[in-house]
Amino acid sequence: MTPFWLEPMVRWAGFSKLKDSICRKTWSAELVGLNQSQKCHMLACMLYPLDRSCLYITGSHAEARKIQEDLLFFYPENVMLFPEREVLLYNVAAQSTEITEQRLKVLEGLLLKQNMIIVASIEAVLSLQSPPQIFKDSIFSIRVGDIVPLMQLADKLVQMGYERVAAIEGKSQFSIRGGILDVFPLTSDNPYRIEFFDDEVDSIRTFDVSSQRSVKNESEAIISPARELILTEEAIAGARERINKSYTRYIEEHGRKNHSLKEKVGLILEKLDEGIYDSSLEGFFSFLYPGRNTLFDYLDDSALIVLDEPARLRERGIGYGVEMQEHFKELLSRGEVLPEQLYNTIDYHDFLVRVSKYSSLLIQALPTSHPDFRPREAFNITTRGIPAYHGKLQLLIEDIEHWRKKDYSVLILTGSKSRGEGLTSFLSDNGLEAVFKEQPDNESMAPGRVMVTPGLLSSGFEYIDAGFAVISDKEIYGTRKRRTQHAKKVRRFESFTDLRIGDYVVHETHGIGKYLGIKTLVVDGQKRDYLNIKYAGTDRLYIPADQMDLIQPYIGMGDGTPRLSKLGGAEWQRTKNKVRQSIQKLAIDLVKLYAVRQAVEGHRFSPDTEWQRQFEDIFPYQETPDQVQAIEEIKRDMESSKVMDRLLCGDVGYGKTEVAIRAAFKAVMDGKQVAVLAPTTILAQQHYNTFVNRFENFPFTVQVLSRFKTPAEQKDIIRALKTGNIDIIIGTHRLLGKDVKFKDLGLLVVDEEQRFGVSHKEIIKDIKKNVDVLTLTATPIPRTLHMSLLGIRDISIIDTPPEDRYPVQTYVVEYNESLIRDAILREMQRGGQVYFVYNRVKSMDFIMQRIRQLVPEARVAMAHGQMSENLLERIMMDFYEHRYDVLLCSSIIENGLDIPNVNTLIVYNADFFGLSQLYQLRGRVGRSNRLAYAYFTYQKDKIISEQAEKRLQTIKQFTEFGSGFKIAMRDLEIRGAGNILGAEQHGHMAAVGYELYYKLLEDTIRAMKGEELTQPVETVINIKVNAHIDQDYIADESHKMEFYKKIAAINGLGDKKDVEDELIDRFGDIPASVENLIDIAYIKALARRIRIIEITHNGTEVRMRLADDKAVSPEELVLIPDKKLNRLSFVSTPFPAFIIKLRDFLPDTALKAAREILEAIVHHIERKDEKV
């Protein structure tokens, strides 16, 4: 069936001629008179039903993204962006892979003959690619039943650019455990788990990365290269020869040896000898594949090439070539590259030759000459743009009436279903017949009909000859909803279980120690694994690995190392008691404060009005689920009679401000005033700009009060606040001055309260007593703490990032002044700005002079925390207003600054920074829909400390799925916990570590809520069976630790089955020693339920010693109708115990009997509890 958006065009006689013209081989046609969205609509109509591929070429990456967004409305599954590849001609230690992933998806799709529309900038299509046949030969499928030697497959994956790891955390990785291969292709949405029986593929399953559990059975896995550069033996041999020749020729021509180039060439030759992909090889593409293949070589002969604004393509294509040559000439003169490295792209002339082999379509808004193309046919489409209505819907009605009289089909696209339904009702109420359809059909597009449907286009358009008008959100409301993709939550951590050798740990009884690894010991003839923990002096503690739930990783409040406890000393107990007392006081204060606030009668705000709905509808983005939930929670608080005091957590740019804006709108609709308090002038100014923009079409007054206002202006603002002539005031702590009085303050929004001084916090505390308060913080908090504080602290969390952002391209790279110049100049050329982070104030002046010498074109400013507050704020404001291109600064920018125009970050000596600092610094760029870059640099050949080396290694894994990211998130969340609970608790958290602190806090809060806290018993099991995880089953120590932890945490039959299922899924059949380990953990869980403290096997009996008879009495056992209990007797001396009689002496029999008896008793107790 013809799509609804095509139906009006089919009725137009001129359309069939247009469509026919692009179906001829090497035929060139031209379309003139179309705006951006109309170009996409016309192309979509001409390509329907998409029986061939199309390459749409634009002048820039930003234009390509906009075109892709519009085309996705017509072909949601078949439009792909092909971004330009950045090749750094420097020593790169690591880089992120998001761009490679997008490019590879396109290449794979074309080779697998998928019909698609590819949108790319001219820069992207000029870059060289691996030969299509080599790439195609590297794509292979594995099916159930195939014979595939596993180790040969592993070698092939390495050759294809995959990294072998212990466990998959992200794309382009694989791992092998026995006969199980896990692999995550870069072009796949999910990783595969392939199980082998010898060399035969026994099963294929997809699995979830975070849980590592299988999800779905598959019959086939398609595995593509993880890199665009594929290292075949032939390519490696050819590259070696060509690089050596080029280097020899360079020496002969220049008459001198360049140490830097010699070293670089040596390293490249080493990498080639190893046959392992390295990002530095990307700069030697032309040496590996001299055939000069490009994206055009991947297209079928039938493909259509669309050239958007050919004059602009010519200008950019030639300009890009000139830029590359000039940049390359400079590098060549400094001896940093070989001459042939210039040929990693084709030139504009070569581009024209390649385009000429396909049918092409030139699209222009206005008729202009283009000497490079001579279209055989030209079509001038009579069109008109749609006027902007700016919410004046009467004008819209008049235009629709006009079109209907002329028998037009009218299509109205709205950003959401609710907006569409509301608009349809409005049109109907005003006598204009319109129909709303979520799933439109052709009938609705009949002449004279008006249809409203959810959809996103950047602008509307009118075809005069076809009698068809399309109106978008942008024309009606002045904004448009942005397209939402599948939102990815930031991965949060319920508990911090990673434990590595050298980490500090906390034992609740013995205190802080240092983990030295797993030690296997033979005790009484049985092999067991123990955790080797070092304490103060020469003290050692060996904890059975199946009891590792007794320790937790020590998570402190910074980079400092804790002091080791002394075994058997009283100091640890004193520390714990001190922390417990402080927590008790904190909990009492929190509960009291919460009770007081619940008792105070606050203003009950009115339910949402129609204006509120309209105001929320013009928000140009789709709300994330977390935003929606936070908004609902805040509105519920405001509409209740209690005084709101809610904390809203979410990273900078995650949408906290919009949530606050909606709360503010609700408040002013009730005639109340709103105050927004920011810690710095620049943040206040940012909030002011955002609020003014959002309240533009509504009759409310927004003002800002800060030191940037003159004294006279400040007086006027304060007077207007007092008389109620200002509805919303935004400012710094100046708002807390004694001279500032409100007529009727109804809502206070506090941004980053922890950054205010003590006196200011006290004033805020007073205001909180009878005014609704919403506090915003960009520091995340642990989910565990959030759950514990439910009922005594109102907290909302936003941890879904906005989806229209590009991921930050992250490089870990040797510091190189040429790289610095390139990075700054490239950002300046696209009108952007740069953060250069340098953390040594003493030598900052020298670095500033060096940057000015390197990039004399740049306007450079300096900012650091030792400046006066006034000067610092003035510099930051000037940078915000783009009076500077580069800001050389200390890490002060990690806190909350939001400047969307800054999209390049350079960190000098990144190995000196903490991981959470680097994470937050990287978050300062990529705040718009432009591609952002972060360069974490380190000094070449510098001797660095073991701790810095470890940190540098982690930084290299600093992508979203890497361990660096996890550690950064963990550190940030702990810092967030300290911010919420206050400075004193911050210190206590450091004294005992977060996990134990959290446990003590949870126990205290439960006790205050009146929950009974029974002291849990620890059960010791003395049954001599082999119970450990053998190296042959799980070789990686971190995985072994992970499963000891999971086994120790078994609390019932469900947990036991989960652990068994996961072990089988990830490692294969469970050996007897691991089964025993699981059984012991399960028996302990059952024994704890009935308060058994010891189970001992001796000869033909098992004795189970009871702590007391609180859970079960001997009299009760007699009544349990289970034959297994016939073997059970009870003794009361020398201590109460159950005795099980066995048939033989075997330990396995004892283990089985203990399990069966305990299961029967616990089953009886649970049934009894259910009846109660």
N, C-alpha and C positions, 0 to 999 in steps of 0.2 A: 504494500500500500504506500502511496506517495506521502512523504512526511508533510505535516501541516504547513511548515515554513516554505515548502516548495510549491504547494498547490496554486497560489495566486500567480506564480511565475509560469507555470505550465499553461495557464490560460492566455498568456501573453504571446502573440504571434512571433515577436522578435526573439524570443528566448531560444527556440529550437535552432535558429541559425547560429546563435552564439555557441550553443552546446556542440553543434556539429564541427565548428571551426577548431576546437581543441582536441578533437578525436583523431586528427590526421598526424602521421609521423613527421617529425621535424618541421611542423607547421608553426608559424608564429602569429599570434593575434594580440591585439591591444584593446584594453578597456579603459575608458576615461570617464571621470565624473563621479567616482565613488569615494565615500569616507571609509574610515577603518572598518567599522562593523559591517558596512555594506560590501566592502571588498570580500570579507569573510562569508557573508551570506551568499553573494553571487558565486563565489568559488564553490561553496558547499552545494549549491543547486546544480552547477555545471558538472560536478564530480559524481553526483548521485547516480547509481548506488555504490559508489566507491569501489569500482572493480579494477583499480590500478592505484599505484602510489603517486604521491605528489610532494615535491620539495618546494616549500615556500621560503624565498630568500628575502631578508629585510636588511636595512642599513645598520642596525645595532641590536645588541642582545635585549635591551629594554623593549624595543619595538617588537622583537620576536615573541617575548613573553606576553605582550598585550594581544598580539594576533592569535597566539595559542589559546589564551583565555576566551576570546570570542569564538574561535572555531570549535572549542569544546562544547558550546551550546548545541551545535549541529551534529557533531560526531563525538559523543562523550568518551568513547573507548578507543578512538583511532587517531588522536592527535598527539604527537610527541614533539618535545622540544629537544633540539640538538645544540647544546651550548658549546661555546668555543673552549678549546683545551688550552690551558696555560702550561707552557713548558718553561721551567726555571733552569737557566743555564748555570746553576750553582749547585753546591753539594747539599742536597736535601736529605735529611735523615728520615723524615716521615711526612706524609701529607694525607689529608682526608680524601675520600673517594666519591663524594656525591655526584660530581660532574662526570666522572668516568662512568658511573652507573647509568646516568641518563644517556650518555653517548652510546654505551654498549647495548642498551635496550633497543636503540634505533638500528644499529648495525645488525644485531641478532634478528630483529623483526624483518629487516629487508632480505637477509639471507634465507630466512625461513618462509619467504614469499608471502608475508602478511601485508595486506594493502593498508597503507596508513598515510596520513598527512604529516610531513616532517616540517617543522618551522625552525629556521636557523638564520643567524646573521651571516653576512658575507664573510666575516672573519672566521667563523666556524667551518664554512665549506672550503676555505682555502688551505686548511691544514692537511698534512699527509696522513694516510691511514695504512695499516697493514694490508697486504694484498688480500682481496676478498676470498680467494681460494684457500689461502693459509688460515684465515679466520674461520671460514666455513668448515675446514677439516678439523678445526679445534673444537667445534660444537659437536657434542656427541650425546646420545641418549643411552641410559642403562635401563633394561627391563627385567622384571622378575623372571628368573630362569636363565638369564645370560651367564656365560662363562667369562669372568673378568679377573685376571690375576690381581689381587689387591695391591701388592707393592708396586707393580707396574703402573697401576692407576694412580697411586700416590705420587710417583715420579712425574707422571703426566700433569697432575694438578699443580705441582711446583713449577713446571715449565710454563703452565698457563697463567702463572702469576698468583696462585693461591698460597696462603701462609699456613704452615702446619702449627697447630696450637693444641693445648691440653683439652680445652673445651671451647666450643664455638660461642663467641660473644657478638659477632657481627658478620657482615658479608665478606666474601673473598677469603674465607678461612675454611680449613678442614681439620678433622682430628680422627685418629684411629685408636680404637680400644679393642684389642683382640681381633675378632672377626666382624667388628662393627665400624663402618665409615660414616662419619657425619660430614656433610659438605653444604656450604651456603653459597650458591651461585650469586654473583652480583646482580644478575637480571631476574632473580626469583624473589617472590614475596616471602617465601618460607624456606628454611633449610631442610635438607633431606637426611634421613637416617637409613643407611643401606646395610642390611645384615647379610653376611656371607656364610655359606656352609661350604668350607674349603674354598674353591674359586667360583662357586655358583651363587648367584644372587638369590637369596632366600626370601627376602621381603624388602619393600621400600615404604618408608613412612615419612610424612612431614612432621616436624616437631616445633615446639615453642622455645625460643631462645632463653627467655627468662626462667621458665620452670625446667627446661631441658627434657620435658616429657613429650612423647609422641602424641600427635593429634589425629592424623588421618592416614589410612592405607592408600598407597598409590601403586599403579601398575608400571609407571615409567618416571624417570627423572631426567630432565634435560639440563646438561651442564655446559655452560659457555665460558669462554676465557674471562679471567678476572681483570685483565688489562687489555688496552688496545695494542700494546706492543707484545708480539708473540715471539718467543725466542726459540726458533727451530735451529737444529745443528747447522744447517746450510747458512742461515742468516747470521749466526754467531761467527762462523768461519769467514764469511765474506766481510763482516763488519771489522773483524780483527785485522784483516789484510788492508782494508780501505783506511782504517784509522791510523795504522802504522805508516802507510804511504803518505797520508796527509800530514802527519806529524813530521816525518822526515823532510817533506817538501817545505813545510813551514820553517824548520831549522835552517835549511839551505837558503831560503829566500831572506830570512831575517838575520841570519848570521850569528845568532846567539841562542842559548838555551834559556827558556823561561821556566823557573823552578815551579811556579804555580801550575802552569799548563802541563809540564812533565808529570807532576804529581796527579793531576786530574786524569790525564790519559792513562797513567799506570793503574789508577783505581778502576777506571772503566774497563780496561783489559782484564783486570782481576775478576770483576763482576761477570764479564762475558765467559771467562774460564769456568766460573762456578755454575754458569747456566741458570742463575736465579734472578728473577726480575728485581730491579732496583729503580726507584723513581729517577735517579740521575741518568739512566739510560735513555729517557724520553728525549733529551737534548741531542741524541745521536741517531734519531729516527732515519735520516737520509743515508746513514752509513749501513744500517741494518737492512733497509729496503730501498734500494736506489731506483726502483720502478716508478716512483712518484704517483702512487695511487691516492685517490681522494674519495670522499663520500659519493661522488658521481659514479664511481666504478661499482658501487653496491646497488645502484638503481637498475631496475629492469628497463629494457628499451622502450617500453610503453609508458614510462613515467612522464608526468607533466612537471615542468619547471615553472614556477610563478616568480616573477621578478617585480617586487614591490618598489615603486618609484625608482626606475632604472637610473635616472640622473644621480640620485643619492647613492645608489649602489656603486656607480662609477667613481664618484668622489671618494667614498669610503674605501673601496677596493684599491685604488691607486694610492690613496693616503696611507693605508695600512702598510703597503709595500715599502713606501718611502720611510715610514717610521721604523719598520723592521730593519731596513738597511742602515739607517743612521745609528740606531741602537747597536746594531751588530758591528758596525765600523768602529765604534767606541770600544766595545769589548775586545775586538780583534787587535786594536792598537795597544791595549793593555795586556795582551797575551793571555786572555782568559778563555778563548774558544778557538776551534779549528775553522778554517775558511768555509768548509763544506757544511758546517752546522747551520749556515744561513738558509740552506735549501730545505728546511723543515716545512715550508709552505710553497704553494704555487703562486705565480703572479697573476695580475688581473687579466693580462692577455690570454694566458693559459686557461683561466676561468671562462673567458668568452668562447674559446675553442670547444671546451667541454659542454657548455650550455647548448651550443649549436647542434649537438648530436641528438637533442630531444625536442619534442614539441614544447613550446613555451608560451606563456601568457604574461604580457606586461600589464601591470595595473597602475593607474595614476589617478590622482584626485583632479589634477589640472593638465591640460594638454601642453607638454613641453617636448622639445626635441631631444633625441638621444642617439648620438652618432654610432653607437655600438650595436644597435638592434634595428632591423628593418622589418617590422611586422607585415605579413601578407595581407592582413585585414585589420581594420580599426573600427571599433564600436564606441560611439559617444552616447552614454546612457543619460537620459534626462532624469535627473534626481533633484531632491531638495533635502536639506537637513530639517530636523524637527526642532522647533523653538524651545527654549527653556521656560518652563511654567513656574518654577520656584514655589511649588505648593499652591499656586493660584489655579484651583481646579476648574473654575468657571471658564477660564480660557481654554483649558483642555476640552471641556464639553463642546465649546463653540467649534473647535477644529474638528472634533469627531463628527459633529452634525454636518459640517461642510463636506467631509470625506464621504459620509454615508449618502448624501444627496448625489454624489458623483459615482455611487456604486463601488466604492473602495472596499477592499478587505482590510480591516484594522486589527492589528495584533498588539496587545499591551503586555509587556514583560515586567513582572515585579520580582523584587529580591526574595520574597518569602510568600508562603501560602497565606499567612494572616494578612499581609499587606494586600495581596491580590483579592482576597475575599472582601476586605474592607472597601477597596476601591470599587469593586463590582457593585456592592450595596449602595455606595455613594452615587454611582452613575445611574443605577436603577431608580433611586429616590429622586433623581433630577430628570426623570422621564426619558432616560437614554437606555435602550435595551442592550445589555451586555451579558455575556455568559462567562462564568469562571470555570476552567477545567484544568485539573492537575495533569490529566493525560489527554492532551488535545487530539481532535480528529479533523479530517478534511472538511466535513460539513460546516464546522464552526468558522472556516475560512472562506465561506461562500461570499459573493459580492454583497455589499451592504451590511455584513455582519461584523460585530465587535467581539473579539475574544480576549479574555484576560487569563494569563497562565504564569506560573513561576518560571523565571528564566533570567539569565545574566548576559547582557551585551553592554559594551562600553558606551554606545550611543544609538539613538534611533535614526530612521531614514525613511524616505518616501520615494517610491518608483512612480513617476507620473504616468508613463505609458502603460505600466502594468496595473495601475490602480491598486497599489498596495502600500500601506503605511505601517511602520513598526515604531512603537514608542517604548523607550526604556525607562528604568528608575531614574536615571540621571536627568532626563528632561522634566519628569514630574516633580521630583523632590530635591533636585540639585545634587544628590549623592546617589551612589548605587551600592547595593550589597556586593561584597566581594565573594568570589567563588570559594567554597570550602572544600578542602580535600579531606582525606581521612586523618583526623587529628591523632597525633601521637602523644601519649602522656609521657612526661618526664618519668623515667623509671625511679620509683622510690623504694626505700628499703625498710621492711618491717623490722628487721633485726640485722645487726652487723656481724655476719658470721665468718667473713674471710679472716683466716689466721695464717700468717707466714712466719718462717723462722726469723727470730729477732724482734718479733712484735711483743709488746707488753700485754700481760693478761691480769685479770683480777679473779682471785678465789675468795668467795664470800667469807670463809673462815680464816684463811692464811694471808690474804692481802695481795699486793701487787708484785708480780714476778715477771720474768722474761722467758718467753717460749723458745726452746732450743731445738725443737723437732720431735719426731716420733722415734721412740727407741723400742725395739722388739726384745723382750726378755723371756727366758724360759723359767717358769716358776712351778715347782712340783711337777715337772715333766710336761707342762702345758705351755704352749707358745701364746704370749699376749703382747699387744701393743700398749705402750705407755707414753703419755705426754711428759717430756722432760722440761721441768720448769726450774729456772735459776732464781734464787732469792738472794738477799743481802749476804755478803761474805761468800763462804763456800757452800751455803745451804742449797740443797736440791730437793725437789719434790717430784715423785713419779706418780702420776694420776692415771689409772687404767683408762684407756681410750673410750671404753663404753660408759665411763662416768664423766665425759668431758662437758656435760651440761653443768657441772659444778664450777666451770670457769667461763669467763666472758672476755673478749678482747678489750683491752683498756682503751677507751676513747676519751681523750682529754679535751682541753679547750685551746690548743695551739700547737706550735712546733716543738715546744719544750719536752724533755723526757722526764717521766716521773721517777721518784726515788723508790728503790726496791724495798719491800717490807722484810723484816727479820722473822724467820719462822719461830713460832712459839713466843714472840714478844707481845707485850700488852699495848703497844702503840697503835697497832691497826684497829684493835677493838675500841680504843679511845676515839680515834678518828671517825670510826663508823657511828659511834654513839653521838658524837658532836653533829655529824651530818643528819642523823635521824632526828635529833632535837630541833635542828634548824628547819628541816622539812616539815616537822609537825607544826611549828610556828607559822611557816608559810601557808600550809594547808588550812590552818585555822583562820588566818587572815583572808585567804581567798574565799573560803566558805562564808565567813562573816560578811565580807564585802558583797558577795553575790546575794546573800540573804537580804542585806540592806537595800540593794538595788531592786530586788524583786518586790520589796515592801513599798518603795517610793512610787507614788502615782505620777507617771510622766504624761506627756502629751500623746494622745492616741491619734496617729495620723489617719487621714481618710483613705479608703481604698483607691486603687488606680482609677484615673479619669480617662476620657477619650483623648485629652491632650497628652497624657502620659504615654498612651499607646502610640500616638503619632510621633512623639518625641523619640521613643525607643525605636520606632520603625525606620527613622532616617539615619540611624547608626549605620555607617557604610560597610561594616563587616558582619559576618555571621558570628553570633555569640558562640563561644565554646561551651560545652556542657557544664564545666566548672563555673563559668561566669553566670550561667542561668541559675545554677543552684545557689551561688552566693547572693545573687540579686533577690531570689525568693526568700532566703534566710533573713536578709537585711530588711526587706519589706515586711516580713512577718513580725520582726522585732519592733519596727516603727509603728505598725498598726495595732500593736498590743499596748496595754497600759503601763508596762514596765519601762524603765529608762534603759535604752540600748547602750551596751558597751561591748562592741564586737571587734575582733581582730581579723583583718583580711590579709592572708599571706599569699604572695605570688611574685615570681621574678619580674624584673623591670620589663615592661612591654607585654606582659601577659594579660593586660586588660583590667587592672585594678582601678585605674582612673575612671574608666567608663562605668564601672559598678558604682563608684562614689558619685559620679555625675547623675546617675539615675536616682540615687538616694537624695541628692541635692534637689533635683527637680521635684521629687515627691514632697520635700519639705517646703519649697517655695510655693507650691500649689496650695498649701495650707496657710499661706500668708506668713510663714516663718522665715527667719534669716538663716543663712548658712555661712560658716567660717571654715576655710580650708587652710591648715597650718603646715608650712613646709620648712625644712631645716636650713635651706639656703635660698638666697635671692634668685639664683638661676632656676632652681626647681619651682619656686613660686611663680616665676615668669612663664615657665613651661606650662604649669597648670592653668595659669591665667589664659594663655593663648588657646589651650585645648577647650576650656570652659566657654570662652567667647565664641569660638568656632561652633561648638555644639548648641549653644543657646541663641544662635544668630537669628532664627526666625520666630523667637518667642519673646514676649514683652517683659523680660526680667533684666535687671541691671547687675552686671558683673564688674568688680573693680579689684585692683591689686594694691596692697600697702607694703612698701619696703623702703629701704634707704635710698633707692634710686628715684623715689619721688621727692620733689622739693618740699621744704617745710610747709609752704603755703598749700601745696597739693595734699600733703598729709592731713593738714587741718581740715580742708574741705571734705576729704574722705571720711574722717572721724565724725564730723558734723552730720554728714549724710547717713552714716551708720546709725547714729543716735536717733535720727528722725525717721529712720526706716526707708530712706530713699535708695539704699543699696540692698539688693536681695542676697547677693553672694559676694563675700569678700575673701580674697586669697592673699596670704602674706606670710612673712617670716615671724619670728618671735615678737616682732613689733606689734603684732595683733594682741599680744598678752600684756601690753603696757597698761598702766593704771588709767591713762586718759582715754582708752578705747572702751566705749559703752555701746551695747546693742539695744535696739528698740525691743526685739523679740527673737532671741537666738533659739533656734530649734534643733540645729544639727551642727556638730563640730567634726570635721574630718582632719585627722592628724597623720601626716606622712612621716614615717620613720621616727617614731617617738623616742627611740633609744638614742637618737643623735641630738636630743635637746639636753640642756643643762638641768641640774637638780632643781633650781628655783623655778624654772619654766615647767618642769614635770609636776611640781607641787600645784602650780596654778591650773594646769590641765586636770589634775586630780580633783580640784575643787569644782571645776566646770562639770566634770563627769557626774557629780552628785544629782543634778537635775536636768541635764541636757543630753540628748542622744549623741553618742560618740562612736565614730567609725575610725579605727586606727589601721593604717596601711603599712605593711612591711614587705621589703623585697627579699628578706632572708627567710629561706624555708625552715620548717621545723620538722622533727621526726614524727612520722605518722603515729608511732606508739604514744608519744607525749600528747598529741592531739586527742587520741582516744581516751587517755587517762583523765584529761581535763574536762571531758564532756560532763556537763551538769554543774561545773563550777567556773568555767571560762568559756565564753562564746567565741568560737573560732571558725572562720571559713577559709578554705584553701583552694587556690587556683594553680593547678600544675599542668595544664594543657597549653602548650605554646600556640600563638596564632599561626595559621597555616600559609599565609601569603609571603612569609619570609623565606629567603634563600638560606640554606645552611652556610655557615662561615667556612670558607676554605682555609684549612689550618695547615701550616707548614712548620716543621721543626728543622731549622737550617743554621749552618755555620754563619756567623756574622760576616757580612761582606759589604763593603761600602757601595759597590756597584748595584747590588741587590737593593740597598736602601734607597739609592737614587731612583732606580727603576720603579720601585713600589710607590714612592712619593709622587713621581711625575705622572705615573699612570692614573693615580687617584685624582690628581689635579686636572688632568686632561678630561676627565668625565665630570668635572665640577664638584668633586668631593673633597673631604678633609681627612687628616691623618692624626692618630694618636701615636706618639713615640714615647714609650714608657721607660724611664730610667730612674732608678731608686736611690741614687747617691747624690744628695743635694750639693755636697761640697764641690763635686766636679761637673755639675750640670751646665755651668757657663761654658766650659770647654766643649762639651757635647753639642751645645747650641751653636757655637761658632763652627764646629765641624759640619753640622747639618746645613748651615747657611753656605759654607764653601762647596759642599756636595751639590746642593740644589739652590743656586742663587735665585732661581725663579720663584721660590716659595717664600711666603710670609710666615715667619716662625715666631711663636710666643712660648713663654716658659711659665709653668705653674707648679707650686709645691706647697706642702703643708706648713712650712716655716715662714711663709709670706704673711703680711698682715691680712686680716679678713677682708678689708675693703679692697685692697689691691688684687687679691686672689679672685674675688667676685667680679671685679671689673674685667680682668683678663678672661675669665670664663664666659662672661656675657659677650665680650667682643668676639670670642671664638664661636660662641653659639650663633652670633649674627654674621658669621663668615667674614670677619675682618682679618682672620688668619687662616692659613692653609694647614699648618702643622702645629700641634700642641705638644711640646716637650714637657712631660709631666711625671711626677711620682705616681705611686699607685692610688692617689686620692681619687682618681676617676673610677675606681672599682665600685664606688657607692652611688648608685641611683641616677647617674646622669643619662639623659636620653636625647642624643643629638642624631637624628636619622641620617644627616648628611655625612657623618663620619663612618667610612666603610673600609678603612685600612688601619690595622693595629700592628705596631712593631714593638716588641718587648726585648729590650737589651738585657743580656744575661738572664734568660728565662729560668736557668737552673738555680738562681738565687731566690726565686719566688716560691711561695707555698702553692700547692695545687688548687686549693679553693680560691686563692687570689687570681691565678691564671684563668680559672673557669669564669670568675666574675669579670675580669678584664676582657676576656673574649666576648662576653655578653654585651659589652659596650658598643660593638659594631654589629652590622647585620640587622639593624633596627628598621630597615626599609625593605622595599622589594627589589633592591639591587644586590648584586653579588658582592660579598664582603670577604676580606682577606685578613688573616692573623698570622704574623710571622714571629714565632718564638725562637729567638736567636741564642746561640751559645758561642763561646770563644774556641777557635780551632787550637788543637794541641795544648790546651790549658790543663794543668794538673789540678784536678778538683777532688774534693773530699768524697769519701765513700757515700755519705748521705746525699750529697749533690749529684753524684753519679746515679744513685738509685732513683733520685727525683727526675733526672734527665731521661732515664729509661722509661719512667712512667709517663712523662710528658710526651714521649714518642707514641704512646698508646692513647694520646689525648683526643680521642674521637668520642662520639656519643655513647658507643658501646664499650669503650675501653675502660681498663681498671682505673686510669687517671680520672676519668669522669666520675666513677663510683666513689673514689676517695674524696674528690672535691665536693661532691654532693653530701657525703657523710659529714665532712668537716663543716660545711655550711649549715647543715641541719643542727649540728651540735651547737654551733655559734648561735643559731636562731633560738635554740632551747634556752641558752643563757640569757639572751635578750629578753625573752618573755618572762622568765622567772626572776630576773634581777641580778645585780652585781654580786650579792652575797652568795646566792645559789650557784652562780658561775664558778666561784672558788670551790664550793663543796663538790660540784660536778667534777672539777679537776682532781680533787683529793681522792675520790673513789672510782672515777670513770663513769661515763654516762649510763652504761647498762645497769650497774649496781645502784646508781643514784635513782634511775627510773624505777627499779624494782622496789626500793625503799619508799619512793613517792607513791607508787601504786598501792602498796600495802597500807600506807598512812591514810590515803584518800578512801580506800575501801573500809577501813576501820571507822573513819569519821562518818561514813554513810551508814554505819550500823551493820555492815556485813561481818559475819563471824570469820575470824582468821585462825584456822586450826594450823598449828605448826606442822608442816609436812614431815613425814618420816623418810629416811634414806634406807633403802634395803640393800644389805650385803648378801651376795649369793656365792656360796662355796660349793660349787659342783664342778669337778675337774674335767671339763670338756675343752677342746680347742675352740676358742672363740676370738677370732681376729680377722682382719681383712688382709689377705695375702697380696704381695707385690705382683704376682702373676695375674690377679683379678683386677685390681685397680693400681696402676703403676704411679700415677701422679699423686704426690703427697697432698696437694690442696684438695683434690677430689676425695682422697681417703679421709681427710679431716671433715670435709663436707658431710660424708656419709656417717662417720662416727657421731657427728653432731645430730644428724637426722635420726639415727638409731637411738641415741641417748634420749631424744625427745619423744619417743613413742609413748603414747598415753592411752592406747586402747587398740582394739582389733582393726579399726579403720586405718589408724596410723601405720600399723604393722603391714597391712596389705598394700598401702600406698608406697611404703619404702621398698617392699619386695617387687612391686610392679615397676617402680622406677629403676631399680637395679637391673632387673631383667631387660627392660627397655634400653638402658644405656650401656650395660656391660655384658649382657648375656646371662646364661643360667647361673644360679647362685650356688657357690660351693658350700660344703657342709659346715666349714668353720664360720662362714658369714651367717648361715642359717642359725647356727648356735648363738651367735652374737645377737641376732634379732630376737630369738626366743628368750634369751636372758633379759633383754630390755623390756620385752612384752610381759614377762613374768614379774619383773620389778614394778611395772605399772599396775598390774593386778594386785601385787602384794601391798603396794602403797595404799591402794583403795581400802584394804582391811587392816592397815597399820601393822604390817609385818616388818620387822627390822632386820631379820637374818634368816636365810634359808641355807641349811647345811646338809650335805649328803654324806652318810657314814654307813658303809656296809649295805644292809638291805632296808635301810630306812632314811627318810628325809624329814628333818626337824625344822618346823617353821615357827620362829620365835615372835611372839606378839609384843607390841609396845604397851597395849592396853586392850580393853574389850569394848571400846567406843563404837567400833564399826560392826562387830559380830561377836556373839557370845556362844559358848559351847552348847548351851541349851537350844539355841536357835539352829545349830548345825544338824541336830538330830531330826529336825522337822523338814530338812531339805530333801525332796523326793528324787534323789539321784544315786544310782547304784555305785558310781565311782567313789562316793563318800563312805562306802562300807569299809574301805581300807584306812579310814581316818580315825585317829583317836586323839584325846586331849589330855595333857598333863599340866598341872599347875605349879609343880616344883621342879628344879630350883627357880624357874620362871615360867609364865604361861606360854604354852606352845602346842601346835598341832603336830602329830606324827603320822607320816604316810608309810605304810608297809609296802615293800617292793617285792617283785618276783625274783629279781636277780641283783647282782652287784654293779651292773653297768651304769656309768654316769649318764649315758643317753636315756636310759630308762627313767632315771631319777628326774631328768629335765622334763621329759614328757609327762610324767606323773604329776610333778609340781604344777605344770601348765594346766593340765586337765582339771585337777582339784580346784585350783584357784579360779578357773573359768566358771566352774559350777557354783562356787560360793558367790562370786561377784555377780553372776547372772541372777541368782536368788535375791541379792541385796538390791539390784537395780529394779527388779520387778516389784519388790516391796516398796521402794521409793516411788515408783509410778503410781501405785495404789494410793499412797499418801497424798 
